[in-house]
Amino acid sequence: MSEVPKDNGKHLDEMTLLLYVERQLDRARGMEVSAHTQECDTCRTLLRALERESRLLTRAMLEEDEPLPSRLAQFQERARKSMQWIWGLVFGLAATGAYALYTSYIQPWQQQLEQAGFGGSNLLGLLIFQGAMWKGWQSVITLLEVLAMLTLAGLGALFFRRRIRRGSALALVFAGFCTVLTVAPAASATEYRGGQSPTVNKDESIKGDIYMSGERVRIEGTVEGDVFAAGKDIEIDGHVTGDVICAGRLLQVRGTVDGNVRGAGNNGVISGTVTRNVMWFGDAVTVESTGKVGGSVTMFGDTMAIDGHLGRDILFFGTEVNVSGVVEGGIREKGHAMTIGANGQVGGPIHFEGDKPAEVSSSAKLASPVEFKQIERRKEYRDGSYYIWQVIWAAAYILFGLVLFALMPNFAEEAVKSTERYGASAGLGILVGCGLPIAALIACVTVVGLFIGISTFFLWYASLYFGQIVVAALIGQWLMGRTQEIWPLIGRMAVGFVLLRLCTMIPHVGWVFKYGAAFWGIGAISLVVYRRLQPVIAPGMPSGPYTPPSATVGGAVPA
């Protein structure tokens, strides 16, 4: 013990009294301090002052929201009143950004499709609801309904397993689900064939739809329904009264298809008859001299060759179209080249947008000359409108960040701090940025997970923009210093995003800055979400100010 003599007496120092208040002294020493404070007015006054300070410190630690100083409160009130015109400006510029998105991307594609005969509303109906992509999916929908019911049954079992303790009640729940499944309408006649080489033989007739998958799929007989095929080589030598939907390396149609042909793969060769339309996503489509298509051909791929007869139009997005046969409708192509041979006949208008004029033989028979439009591949950064749109997009990004930072200030501040963990945020950003859309696509396979998958995809797409905003805020803090207030942080975000946008405009390497910042920010956001989803153990509430039970001011020490 260290004691300081004063006025011919010995007084206790502050450290000893603090240890006494905090109950850090042993029992014997505490009894001595208690006895001394009962007799010494000076030490008793000092002890009471230390106890009062201890109570004040404890209350300060328990205080969650400290009142703002008057000048900050006045500034906050003025800022709240001025938010009306700020939000008006936000929504105005947001509308400008939406208009820019529509006029730059959506409207040009819509006009091209409408010129090709696909209206804005009937395009989806043509591809899905009114064409082969919808007609043959009734059996698939029935299967998905069963999968959805089974999934709901599993979720119900997980939900009720803690609430239903009797086995008879649980059995009753499963019996109810089984009853629902049994009373469901019976599916139409559908057959599945697989293996190395699934085949429909010549003397065989299938009444209904058929699903086939294997190394080599062959249809030599008759299918009175739709055909769904997946394999390396798909050969149709028989008769299909419905539609053919397929995916594989090679599709050969030497027989007759009364419906449509929708496929994806390398090559599609038609030497037989397709009564309706053909749609192909892949490398090449060839209608041979013996081939006949009663409707239109729509292709997204590399090359198309028409040597036979086509009853309607051609819509092509790819590299080259070569016409040496008869096309009774028109041609609309956007690609590299177009060639019309000596035996070529086109009965409708021809619109070609490409790199060089079409090569048309003098012997070709055309209803109208080829309308050619040169594709302009000039440098965008040499055009003044390019910089105008960059300013508009930068303003839209900044407003997007302003809204998010204002709505979620704590989350935004944590995300900016997480970007400083460079390795963790960058690595996790690459993992989440690449894995999340794949997981969303997998979730969309079932009907139950369709909404979750679509929502996840849109959330991932929005996080690409929010990630750049977060990284821009970090860049602004590097330049202007750190801050914990929301509006200064928004100002730093705006400055940082302008610099980031300038980096993305650098030719040939700008995309590195753009996607690097996006994935880096996604990683930081993922770290914040991960920390918030972790279970938090509530800390014990601190006890009140210490009141020694064994030695109090003015009291005796119990034995």
C-alpha positions in Angstrom: 0.0 0.0 0.0 1.2 3.5 -0.9 -0.1 6.2 1.5 0.4 9.9 1.4 0.8 11.7 4.8 -1.2 14.9 5.1 -2.1 17.2 8.1 -0.3 14.9 10.6 -2.4 12.0 9.3 -2.2 9.2 6.8 -4.7 9.3 3.8 -5.4 6.7 1.2 -4.3 7.4 -2.4 -6.7 7.2 -5.4 -5.4 3.9 -6.7 -6.2 2.1 -3.4 -9.7 3.6 -3.3 -10.3 2.6 -7.0 -9.2 -0.9 -6.2 -11.6 -0.9 -3.3 -14.5 0.4 -5.5 -13.8 -2.3 -8.1 -13.6 -5.0 -5.3 -10.0 -5.8 -6.2 -8.7 -5.8 -2.6 -8.5 -8.8 -0.4 -10.8 -9.1 2.5 -8.4 -8.0 5.2 -7.2 -4.9 3.2 -10.9 -4.0 2.4 -11.8 -4.1 6.0 -8.9 -1.7 6.8 -10.0 0.8 4.0 -13.6 0.6 5.2 -12.6 1.4 8.8 -10.3 4.3 7.7 -13.0 5.9 5.5 -15.4 5.9 8.5 -13.0 8.0 10.5 -11.4 10.2 7.8 -13.6 12.8 6.2 -11.1 13.5 3.4 -10.8 9.9 2.3 -14.5 9.4 2.6 -15.2 12.4 0.3 -12.6 11.1 -2.3 -14.2 7.6 -2.1 -17.7 9.0 -2.8 -16.3 11.0 -5.8 -14.7 7.9 -7.3 -18.0 6.0 -6.9 -19.9 8.7 -8.6 -17.4 8.7 -11.6 -17.7 5.0 -11.8 -21.5 5.2 -12.1 -21.3 7.9 -14.8 -18.9 5.7 -16.8 -21.1 2.7 -16.5 -24.1 4.7 -17.7 -22.1 6.0 -20.7 -21.2 2.5 -21.7 -24.8 1.5 -21.5 -26.0 4.5 -23.5 -26.9 3.5 -27.1 -28.0 6.7 -28.8 -26.3 9.8 -27.6 -28.2 13.0 -28.2 -26.8 15.1 -31.1 -25.3 18.5 -30.3 -27.6 21.4 -31.1 -25.7 22.5 -34.2 -25.7 19.0 -35.7 -29.4 18.6 -34.9 -30.2 21.9 -36.7 -28.2 20.7 -39.7 -30.0 17.4 -39.7 -33.4 19.2 -39.7 -32.4 21.5 -42.6 -31.1 18.5 -44.6 -34.4 16.7 -43.9 -36.4 19.6 -45.3 -34.2 19.9 -48.4 -34.6 16.2 -49.2 -37.8 16.9 -51.2 -36.0 18.5 -54.2 -33.1 16.1 -53.9 -35.4 13.1 -54.3 -37.2 14.9 -57.1 -33.8 15.3 -58.9 -33.1 11.6 -58.2 -36.3 10.3 -59.8 -35.9 12.7 -62.7 -32.4 11.5 -63.5 -33.4 7.9 -62.9 -36.1 8.4 -65.5 -33.5 9.8 -67.9 -31.3 6.7 -67.3 -34.3 4.4 -68.0 -35.0 6.3 -71.2 -31.4 6.0 -72.2 -31.5 2.2 -71.6 -34.6 1.8 -73.7 -33.5 4.0 -76.6 -29.9 2.5 -76.7 -30.7 -1.2 -76.4 -34.3 -2.3 -76.3 -35.9 -0.1 -79.0 -33.3 -1.0 -81.8 -33.9 -4.7 -81.3 -37.6 -4.3 -81.1 -37.6 -2.3 -84.4 -35.5 -5.0 -86.2 -37.8 -7.8 -85.0 -40.9 -5.9 -86.0 -39.5 -5.3 -89.5 -38.8 -9.0 -89.7 -42.5 -9.8 -88.9 -42.1 -10.4 -85.2 -44.4 -8.0 -83.2 -43.4 -6.9 -79.7 -46.2 -9.0 -78.2 -46.4 -11.9 -80.6 -42.7 -12.7 -80.6 -42.9 -14.5 -77.2 -46.1 -16.1 -78.3 -44.5 -17.3 -81.6 -41.5 -18.8 -79.8 -43.3 -20.3 -76.7 -47.1 -20.1 -76.4 -48.2 -20.5 -80.0 -45.4 -22.6 -81.5 -43.8 -25.9 -80.9 -42.0 -24.7 -77.8 -45.4 -24.7 -76.0 -47.5 -27.4 -77.6 -45.3 -30.3 -76.7 -44.6 -29.3 -73.1 -47.9 -30.5 -71.6 -46.3 -33.7 -70.4 -43.3 -31.8 -69.1 -45.6 -29.5 -67.1 -47.3 -32.5 -65.6 -44.0 -33.9 -64.6 -43.0 -30.6 -63.0 -46.3 -30.5 -61.1 -45.5 -33.8 -59.6 -42.0 -32.6 -58.7 -43.5 -29.5 -57.2 -45.9 -31.5 -55.1 -43.2 -33.8 -53.8 -41.1 -30.8 -52.9 -44.0 -29.2 -51.0 -44.4 -32.5 -49.2 -40.8 -32.5 -48.1 -41.1 -28.9 -46.9 -44.2 -29.8 -45.0 -42.5 -32.7 -43.3 -39.6 -30.4 -42.3 -42.0 -27.8 -41.0 -44.2 -30.2 -39.0 -41.6 -32.6 -37.7 -41.1 -30.5 -34.6 -44.8 -30.0 -34.1 -46.0 -33.4 -34.8 -44.6 -35.9 -32.4 -47.0 -38.8 -33.0 -46.2 -41.2 -35.8 -49.8 -41.6 -36.7 -50.3 -37.8 -37.3 -47.2 -37.7 -39.4 -48.4 -40.7 -41.4 -51.7 -38.9 -41.9 -49.9 -35.9 -43.4 -48.0 -38.1 -45.9 -51.3 -39.9 -46.7 -52.9 -36.6 -47.6 -50.1 -35.7 -50.0 -50.3 -39.1 -51.6 -54.1 -38.7 -52.0 -53.5 -35.4 -53.8 -51.1 -37.1 -56.2 -53.4 -39.9 -56.9 -56.4 -37.7 -57.7 -54.3 -35.6 -60.1 -55.4 -35.9 -63.8 -53.6 -38.6 -65.6 -50.9 -37.6 -68.0 -51.2 -38.1 -71.7 -49.6 -41.1 -73.3 -45.8 -40.4 -73.3 -43.0 -42.7 -73.9 -39.3 -42.5 -73.1 -36.5 -44.4 -74.8 -32.8 -44.2 -74.0 -29.6 -46.1 -74.4 -26.8 -46.2 -76.9 -29.0 -46.1 -80.0 -32.7 -45.6 -79.3 -34.8 -46.3 -82.4 -38.4 -46.1 -83.6 -38.5 -48.9 -86.1 -40.1 -48.7 -89.6 -43.1 -50.9 -88.8 -43.7 -49.1 -85.5 -46.2 -46.4 -84.7 -46.1 -44.3 -81.5 -49.4 -42.7 -80.5 -48.4 -39.7 -78.4 -45.2 -37.9 -77.5 -41.9 -39.5 -77.2 -38.7 -38.6 -75.4 -35.4 -40.0 -76.7 -31.8 -39.6 -75.7 -28.6 -41.5 -76.6 -25.6 -41.6 -78.8 -27.5 -42.0 -82.0 -31.3 -41.3 -82.1 -33.2 -42.7 -85.1 -36.9 -42.4 -86.1 -37.8 -44.6 -88.9 -41.4 -45.3 -88.2 -44.4 -43.0 -87.3 -44.8 -40.8 -84.3 -48.3 -39.3 -83.8 -47.2 -36.6 -81.5 -44.1 -34.5 -80.7 -40.5 -35.7 -80.5 -38.1 -34.5 -77.9 -34.6 -35.8 -78.7 -31.1 -35.2 -77.3 -28.0 -37.0 -78.6 -24.9 -36.9 -80.8 -26.7 -37.7 -84.1 -30.4 -37.4 -84.6 -31.9 -38.9 -87.7 -35.5 -38.6 -88.8 -36.3 -40.9 -91.7 -40.0 -41.6 -90.8 -43.0 -39.5 -90.2 -43.6 -37.1 -87.3 -47.1 -35.6 -87.1 -46.1 -33.1 -84.4 -43.1 -31.0 -83.7 -39.4 -31.9 -83.3 -37.5 -30.3 -80.5 -33.9 -31.5 -80.3 -30.3 -30.7 -79.2 -27.3 -32.5 -80.6 -24.3 -32.4 -82.9 -26.1 -33.3 -86.1 -29.8 -33.3 -87.1 -30.8 -34.9 -90.3 -34.4 -34.8 -91.5 -34.8 -37.1 -94.5 -38.5 -38.0 -93.7 -41.5 -35.8 -93.1 -42.3 -33.5 -90.1 -45.8 -32.1 -90.1 -45.0 -29.5 -87.4 -42.0 -27.3 -86.6 -38.4 -28.1 -86.1 -36.7 -26.3 -83.2 -33.1 -27.3 -82.5 -29.7 -26.3 -81.1 -26.4 -27.9 -82.1 -23.7 -27.9 -84.7 -25.4 -28.8 -88.0 -29.0 -29.1 -89.2 -29.5 -30.8 -92.6 -33.0 -31.0 -94.2 -33.4 -33.1 -97.2 -37.0 -34.2 -96.5 -40.1 -32.1 -95.8 -40.9 -29.8 -92.9 -44.4 -28.5 -93.2 -44.1 -25.5 -90.9 -41.1 -23.5 -89.6 -37.5 -24.2 -88.7 -35.6 -22.4 -85.9 -32.0 -23.3 -85.2 -29.3 -22.1 -82.8 -25.9 -23.4 -83.9 -23.2 -23.4 -86.6 -25.0 -24.3 -89.8 -28.4 -25.1 -91.4 -28.6 -26.6 -94.9 -31.8 -27.1 -96.9 -30.7 -29.4 -99.6 -32.0 -29.5 -103.2 -34.5 -32.2 -102.2 -35.5 -30.4 -99.1 -38.7 -28.4 -98.6 -39.7 -26.1 -95.7 -43.3 -24.8 -95.8 -42.8 -21.9 -93.4 -39.9 -19.7 -92.4 -36.4 -20.3 -91.3 -35.0 -18.4 -88.3 -31.4 -18.9 -87.4 -28.8 -17.5 -84.9 -25.4 -18.9 -85.8 -22.8 -19.1 -88.5 -23.9 -20.1 -92.0 -27.2 -20.9 -93.8 -27.5 -22.5 -97.2 -30.8 -22.8 -99.0 -30.6 -25.1 -102.0 -34.2 -26.4 -101.9 -37.5 -24.8 -101.5 -38.6 -22.4 -98.7 -42.2 -21.3 -98.5 -41.8 -18.1 -96.5 -39.1 -15.8 -95.1 -35.6 -16.0 -93.8 -34.5 -14.2 -90.6 -30.8 -14.6 -90.0 -28.3 -13.3 -87.4 -24.8 -14.7 -88.1 -22.0 -14.8 -90.7 -23.3 -15.7 -94.2 -26.4 -16.7 -96.1 -26.1 -18.6 -99.4 -29.3 -18.9 -101.5 -29.2 -21.3 -104.5 -32.8 -22.4 -104.3 -36.3 -20.8 -104.1 -37.3 -18.5 -101.3 -40.9 -17.4 -101.8 -40.8 -14.8 -99.0 -38.2 -12.2 -98.1 -34.8 -12.2 -96.5 -33.6 -10.2 -93.6 -30.0 -10.7 -92.6 -27.5 -9.1 -90.3 -24.2 -10.6 -90.7 -21.0 -10.7 -92.7 -21.9 -11.7 -96.3 -24.8 -12.7 -98.6 -24.5 -14.8 -101.8 -27.4 -15.4 -104.2 -26.4 -17.9 -106.9 -27.5 -18.3 -110.5 -30.4 -20.6 -109.6 -31.5 -18.4 -106.7 -35.1 -17.0 -106.6 -36.4 -14.6 -103.9 -40.0 -13.6 -104.0 -39.9 -10.9 -101.3 -37.8 -7.9 -100.2 -34.2 -8.4 -99.2 -32.7 -6.4 -96.4 -29.1 -7.0 -95.7 -26.9 -5.3 -93.1 -23.3 -6.5 -93.4 -19.7 -5.7 -93.9 -19.8 -5.9 -97.7 -22.5 -5.7 -100.4 -24.3 -8.9 -101.4 -22.9 -11.0 -104.3 -25.9 -11.5 -106.6 -25.6 -13.6 -109.8 -26.9 -11.9 -113.0 -29.1 -15.0 -113.6 -30.8 -14.8 -110.1 -34.5 -13.9 -110.1 -35.3 -11.3 -107.5 -38.6 -9.6 -106.8 -36.7 -6.4 -105.7 -33.1 -5.3 -105.5 -31.1 -6.0 -102.4 -31.3 -3.2 -99.8 -27.8 -3.0 -98.4 -26.7 -1.2 -95.3 -23.0 -1.0 -94.3 -22.3 -2.0 -90.7 -20.4 0.9 -89.1 -17.5 -0.4 -86.9 -15.9 2.9 -86.1 -14.3 3.7 -82.7 -17.0 4.8 -80.3 -14.7 7.0 -78.3 -14.2 9.2 -81.4 -17.9 10.1 -81.4 -19.2 13.0 -79.3 -22.4 11.2 -78.4 -20.3 8.5 -76.7 -19.2 10.9 -74.1 -22.7 12.3 -73.6 -24.0 8.8 -72.9 -21.0 8.2 -70.5 -22.0 11.3 -68.5 -25.7 10.1 -68.4 -24.7 6.6 -67.3 -22.3 8.0 -64.7 -25.1 10.2 -63.3 -27.4 7.2 -63.2 -24.8 5.1 -61.3 -24.2 7.9 -58.8 -28.0 8.3 -58.2 -28.3 4.5 -57.8 -25.6 4.6 -55.2 -27.1 7.7 -53.5 -30.4 5.8 -53.1 -28.8 2.7 -51.7 -26.5 4.5 -49.3 -29.4 6.6 -48.0 -31.7 3.6 -47.6 -29.1 1.2 -46.1 -26.4 3.5 -44.5 -25.1 0.9 -42.1 -24.9 -1.9 -44.7 -23.2 0.4 -47.1 -20.6 1.6 -44.6 -19.8 -2.1 -43.6 -19.5 -3.0 -47.3 -17.0 -0.1 -47.9 -14.9 -1.3 -44.9 -15.0 -4.9 -46.3 -13.4 -3.8 -49.6 -10.2 -3.1 -47.6 -9.8 -6.8 -47.1 -8.5 -7.0 -50.6 -7.7 -10.7 -50.9 -10.8 -12.0 -49.2 -13.2 -9.7 -51.0 -11.6 -10.2 -54.5 -11.5 -14.0 -54.1 -15.0 -14.3 -52.7 -16.3 -11.9 -55.4 -15.0 -14.2 -58.2 -16.6 -17.2 -56.5 -20.0 -15.6 -55.8 -20.0 -13.6 -59.1 -19.6 -16.7 -61.2 -21.4 -19.2 -59.0 -24.6 -17.3 -58.1 -26.0 -17.1 -61.7 -25.3 -20.8 -62.1 -27.2 -21.6 -58.9 -30.0 -19.3 -60.0 -30.2 -21.2 -63.3 -30.3 -24.6 -61.5 -33.1 -23.3 -59.2 -35.2 -22.4 -62.2 -35.3 -26.0 -63.3 -38.2 -26.8 -60.9 -41.5 -24.9 -60.7 -41.0 -24.4 -56.9 -37.6 -22.8 -57.4 -38.5 -20.7 -60.4 -39.4 -17.6 -58.5 -36.3 -18.0 -56.2 -34.0 -18.5 -59.2 -35.3 -15.5 -61.1 -35.1 -13.3 -58.0 -31.6 -14.5 -57.3 -30.5 -13.7 -60.9 -31.9 -10.1 -60.7 -30.3 -9.7 -57.3 -26.9 -10.8 -58.7 -27.4 -8.5 -61.7 -28.1 -5.5 -59.3 -25.1 -6.4 -57.2 -22.8 -5.9 -60.2 -23.7 -2.2 -60.1 -23.7 -1.9 -56.4 -20.3 -3.5 -56.3 -18.9 -0.8 -58.5 -20.5 1.8 -56.2 -18.8 0.3 -53.1 -15.4 0.2 -54.7 -15.9 3.8 -55.9 -16.6 4.9 -52.3 -13.3 3.2 -51.2 -11.4 5.1 -54.0 -13.0 8.3 -52.8 -11.8 7.6 -49.2 -8.3 7.0 -50.5 -8.3 10.5 -52.0 -10.3 12.5 -49.5 -9.8 10.6 -46.2 -12.0 8.4 -44.2 -15.4 9.4 -42.9 -18.3 7.7 -40.9 -21.0 10.2 -41.9 -23.4 9.2 -44.7 -23.4 12.4 -46.8 -19.6 12.8 -46.8 -19.4 9.1 -47.8 -21.8 9.7 -50.7 -19.7 12.6 -51.8 -16.6 10.4 -51.8 -18.5 7.7 -53.7 -19.4 10.2 -56.4 -15.8 11.4 -56.8 -14.5 7.8 -56.8 -17.0 6.7 -59.3 -16.1 9.5 -61.8 -12.5 8.3 -61.6 -13.5 4.7 -62.0 -15.7 5.5 -65.0 -12.8 7.3 -66.6 -10.7 4.1 -66.2 -13.4 2.0 -67.8 -13.4 4.3 -70.9 -9.7 3.4 -71.7 -9.7 1.5 -75.0 -9.0 -2.3 -74.9 -8.4 -2.5 -71.1 -11.4 -0.6 -69.8 -13.4 -3.8 -69.3 -10.8 -5.0 -66.8 -11.5 -2.0 -64.5 -15.2 -2.4 -64.9 -15.6 -6.1 -64.2 -12.7 -6.1 -61.7 -14.4 -3.4 -59.6 -17.8 -5.2 -59.9 -16.5 -8.6 -58.7 -14.4 -6.9 -56.0 -17.5 -5.1 -54.7 -19.6 -8.3 -54.9 -17.0 -10.0 -52.6 -17.2 -7.1 -50.1 -21.0 -7.3 -50.1 -20.9 -11.1 -49.6 -18.6 -10.7 -46.6 -21.1 -8.3 -45.0 -24.0 -10.6 -45.7 -22.0 -13.6 -44.3 -21.2 -11.7 -41.1 -24.8 -10.6 -40.6 -26.1 -14.2 -41.1 -23.8 -15.5 -38.4 -25.4 -16.2 -35.0 -24.6 -13.5 -32.5 -24.3 -14.4 -28.8 -25.8 -11.5 -26.8 -23.2 -10.2 -24.4 -24.1 -10.2 -20.7 -25.4 -6.9 -19.4 -22.8 -5.2 -17.3 -23.6 -4.9 -13.6 -24.5 -1.7 -12.0 -22.0 0.5 -9.9 -20.2 -1.4 -7.3 -21.4 -1.3 -3.8 -19.1 -3.5 -1.6 -21.2 -5.8 0.6 -18.5 -6.4 3.1 -17.3 -2.8 3.6 -19.4 0.2 3.0 -19.0 3.8 3.9 -20.3 4.3 7.4 -21.0 0.6 8.0 -19.3 -2.1 9.9 -17.6 -5.1 8.4 -19.5 -8.3 9.1 -17.6 -11.2 10.6 
